């Protein structure tokens, strides 16, 4: 998918909690092959502390096909195995995936009914990281690429 910087050298993240904490600009490209729709989202993502965990909230403007409007999502990131690896959960507490960027990249998968979400995460440097989700199944054929750039 075009529109977001590619991967160069990997940047290992020893302390994932410290790396994620703070405010990020979010630039997202979406593609729905099944419906032949593409789109973009631009906004901000904030990781705030709640005890030893982080609360993630993103807000932005989504343009997807003929839809244009605000969009938001939230997750919780807990660190039960130290600060290098996070367990990511949906807002209702259900498990989503694990995230470990200690080698600069992480792979995750999540089954949602018969659809499979496969995620790839890469730390590009101390100020940028990206995620790519590919979704395949009887209901979906999608790709979602997000670039996060630290805001000062």
C-alpha positions in Angstrom: 0.0 0.0 0.0 1.4 3.4 -0.9 1.3 6.5 1.2 3.3 5.5 4.3 7.0 5.2 4.7 8.5 1.8 4.2 10.7 -0.2 6.5 14.4 0.4 6.7 16.5 -0.9 9.6 14.6 -2.3 12.6 14.9 -0.4 15.8 14.8 -2.7 18.9 12.6 -1.4 21.8 13.8 -2.5 25.2 11.1 -0.7 27.2 7.9 -0.9 25.2 5.8 1.0 27.9 8.2 4.0 27.8 8.4 3.9 24.0 4.6 3.9 23.6 3.7 6.5 26.3 2.7 9.9 25.0 1.1 11.4 21.9 1.4 10.2 18.4 0.2 11.5 15.0 -1.7 8.7 13.3 -1.8 8.4 9.5 -3.8 5.4 8.2 -4.5 3.9 4.8 -7.4 1.5 4.4 -8.2 -0.9 1.6 -11.3 -3.1 1.3 -10.8 -5.3 -1.6 -14.2 -7.1 -1.3 -16.1 -3.7 -1.6 -13.5 -2.0 -3.8 -13.2 0.9 -1.3 -10.1 2.7 -0.1 -9.7 5.4 2.4 -7.5 7.4 4.8 -7.6 8.4 8.4 -5.6 11.1 10.1 -5.6 11.9 13.8 -3.9 11.4 17.0 -3.2 8.5 19.3 -2.6 8.9 23.0 -1.1 6.4 25.4 -1.8 7.5 29.0 -0.9 5.7 32.3 -3.4 3.9 34.3 -1.3 2.3 37.1 1.2 0.0 35.4 -0.9 -0.2 32.3 -1.4 2.1 29.3 -4.7 3.3 28.0 -4.7 3.8 24.2 -7.2 6.2 22.5 -7.2 7.3 18.9 -9.3 9.9 17.4 -9.3 11.3 13.9 -11.1 12.0 10.7 -11.9 9.0 8.5 -12.6 9.2 4.8 -13.6 5.8 3.5 -15.5 5.5 0.2 -18.4 8.0 0.4 -18.1 8.2 4.2 -16.3 11.2 5.9 -16.5 11.8 9.6 -14.9 11.3 13.0 -13.6 7.9 14.2 -12.2 6.7 17.4 -11.0 3.5 19.0 -9.5 2.5 22.4 -7.5 -0.4 23.9 -5.7 -1.2 27.1 -2.1 -2.3 27.1 -0.9 -4.3 30.2 2.6 -5.4 30.9 2.3 -8.7 32.9 5.8 -9.9 31.8 7.7 -6.7 32.4 7.9 -3.5 30.3 9.2 -5.2 27.1 6.0 -6.9 26.0 2.3 -5.8 26.2 -1.0 -7.7 26.2 -3.4 -5.7 24.2 -7.1 -5.9 25.1 -10.3 -4.5 23.6 -12.2 -1.8 25.6 -14.5 -4.6 26.9 -11.6 -6.6 28.3 -11.4 -9.3 25.6 -7.9 -10.4 24.5 -6.7 -8.9 21.2 -3.0 -9.6 20.7 0.5 -9.5 22.2 3.0 -6.8 21.2 6.8 -7.3 21.6 9.1 -4.9 19.7 12.2 -6.0 21.6 13.7 -7.1 18.2 12.1 -4.2 16.3 9.2 -6.2 14.9 6.3 -8.2 16.1 3.7 -10.5 14.5 0.2 -11.1 15.9 -3.0 -12.8 14.9 -6.6 -12.6 16.1 -9.6 -14.7 15.0 -12.8 -12.7 14.9 -15.5 -15.3 14.0 -14.3 -16.8 10.7 -12.2 -13.8 9.8 -8.5 -13.8 10.7 -6.6 -10.6 11.5 -2.9 -10.8 11.0 -0.8 -8.0 12.3 2.7 -6.9 11.7 4.4 -4.2 13.7 7.7 -2.5 13.1 9.6 0.1 15.2 11.3 2.4 12.6 13.2 4.6 15.1 12.6 6.3 18.5 9.9 8.6 16.9 8.1 6.3 14.4 6.5 2.9 14.3 3.9 1.2 12.1 1.3 -1.5 12.0 -0.2 -3.4 9.1 -3.3 -5.5 9.6 -4.4 -7.9 6.9 -7.9 -9.3 7.4 -9.1 -12.3 5.4 -12.2 -14.5 5.7 -15.7 -15.0 4.4 -16.8 -11.5 5.4 -13.6 -9.4 4.9 -10.6 -8.9 2.6 -8.9 -5.8 4.0 -5.6 -4.2 4.7 -5.0 -1.4 7.2 -1.6 0.3 7.4 -0.9 2.9 10.1 2.1 5.0 10.6 2.6 6.5 14.1 4.9 9.6 14.5 5.7 10.9 17.9 4.3 14.4 18.6 6.6 16.6 20.8 
